[in-house]
C-alpha cells in the first residue's frame, strides 16, 4: 500500500493507475491524513435485468400455477399421537 498526497496523485495519475492494475492499493492523503483509497474496479457479481426485459419473449405460466398447496403444509400440522416422545418436534 502506497500513500500519496493529493498533488502527487494529480500529477502522477497514470503511474498510480498502473500500480492499481498490478494489484497494489493506493491511499490518497491530505496533509498526511488518509482521505481516499484507489483500488481496482470490480464489476458487480450479477447483472440485474432491467424492467421489461422479457417483453416480446414467448413464455407462459403453467395452468395450475395458482393451485392450492395444502398438501405442502400437512407435515406441519400437529397430530394427536401420544406415542411420540415428549417435546419431540418442538
C-alpha positions, 0 to 999 in steps of 0.5 A: 500500500502506497500513500500519496498526497493529493498533488502527487496523485494529480500529477502522477495519475497514470503511474498510480493507475498502473500500480492499481492494475498490478494489484497494489492499493493506493491511499490518497492523503491530505496533509498526511491524513488518509482521505481516499483509497484507489483500488481496482474496479470490480464489476458487480457479481450479477447483472440485474435485468432491467424492467421489461426485459422479457417483453416480446419473449414467448413464455407462459405460466403453467395452468395450475400455477395458482393451485392450492398447496395444502398438501405442502403444509400437512407435515406441519400440522400437529397430530394427536399421537401420544406415542411420540416422545415428549417435546419431540418436534418442538 
